[in-house]
Amino acid sequence: MDGGGVLIAVLRNIPSARVERWESNCEDLWVSVQTKIAICAVYLPSPVKSDTLTYFLDKVDNITNQPNNVLIMGNFNLGFINWSRDHIAQMVPSNYNSTLGCGLVDFMYLNNFSQFNNIPNSDARYLDLIMSNFPGVDVSEPLEL
């Protein structure tokens, strides 16, 4: 397998815990922090299979039924979906008319998730998504090294 792997770093002074029971057989890692935010880092290897995406989203659906704010970040490898900014800094999908695209967008709408990553990769595609079911997520360019 090429690529992949996920990491979530939390400052030591912020109480947090890994939540293994939320993890799926996809490459995902879940951490709950004291402020009742569940954070997931995920990597879905390309080519993404419909049953893999469905399995992951079903697991997330069970988590969103709990009283947590949820933040999901990672490489979904769904570069065919076009994302454009709306009037409140959220990204709106288009060109998602496939089983995979409709599955993701339906999940987002049914669970009140928005996508906030407005930074395309070097191929002008959005493989990395940042989704949450709460407002105010700010995404910015990384600092130069």
N, C-alpha and C positions, 0 to 999 in steps of 0.2 A: 504494500500500500504506500503510495506517495502522499506527502503532505499530511495535514491533519494535526490533531492534538489540540487541547484546550487548556486554559489556565485562568484562574480568577485569583487576584491578589487583593487581600484585605488588610488594612493597617492593623497592627497588633492591638491598638487601643480601642478598636471597634469589635465588640463581641460578635462572633460569627461561628457558624458550624456547617459542615458539609451535611447534605441531606441525601444520603444514598438511595433511600426508598423512592425518591422522585426520578432517579436516573433511569435511562432506557438502555437498550442495547446499541443505540447510536453513540457517537462520541459526544457525550454531554456530561457536564459537571454542574451540580446545583449547590448553592451556598445560601443560607439564610442569615441575614444580619439583624442586629438588635432592633433596628427601626422597622421591622416587619416587611422587609423587601426580600423577595426570593430572586436570586440572580442565577442565570444559566448561561454558560458558555457552551456552544455546540458547533460541531463540524459534521456536515453531511457530505460524504465523499461523492465525487462526480464519477459517473452519471448518477444522479439521484433517482432512486426507484420510488414509484408511487407508494408501495407498501411501507417503505422506510420512512418517508415523510408522514404518512398517515399514522404509523405507529408512534412516532415522536410527538406529533400534534395531539394525539389521543392522550398520551401521558401528561402533556402540558395542560390539556383540558381538565384533567382530574385535579391538578394543582390550583388552577385558577378558580375552582369552586371553593377553595379555602380563603379565609380573609387575609390574603396577602396581596401586596403590590408585586407584580412580576416584571422582571427585566430579562429579556432574552437577547443575547448577542452572539453572532457567529456567522460562519460561512455556510450558507444554505445552497450554494452552487445552482441557483436559479437565475442565471444571468439573462435569460430571455425576457424577464419581467422588466419593464421600464418603470422608473420611479421619477415623479416630478413633485416639486414642492407646492403645497397648498398655501393658503393665506395665514396659517398659524404654525408654520415651520414643520408640519408633518409631511411625510412623503405619500403621494397618492399613486397606486399602481395602475398600469395599463399594459396591454399586450400580454395578458395572463391567461388567454383562452386555451388552456390545456388542463389535463387532469391535475398535474402538479401545481400549476399556477392557481387554478380555481380552488384547490384544496387549501393552499396557504391563505389566499385572500378570504375565503369563506371562514376559515378559522379566526382570522384577525377580526372580521366584522362581528361574528357571533360572540367573541370573547372580549370585545371592546379594546382590541390592541391597535396601536398605531406604530408605523415604521418611521424612524427618525434619522437614519443614516443618509446624509445628503452628499457624501463624498464617494464618487465612483472610483473604481480601480483604474489602472493604466490602460485598460481596454475600453474605458468609458462604460463599464457595466457595474451593477450592484450585486455582488455575490455575498458580501458581508452585510447583514441586516442587524439593526438595533430596534427591537420592538418592546413596547411596554403597554400595560393597561392603566397607566397613570400619566398625566400630562407633565410637561416641563423638562423632558429629557433634552439635554444640550449636547450636540456632537460637534467636535472641532477637529481641524487638521492636526496631525501629530507635530511635535516640535522637531526642528532640525537637529541632528546630532553633530 
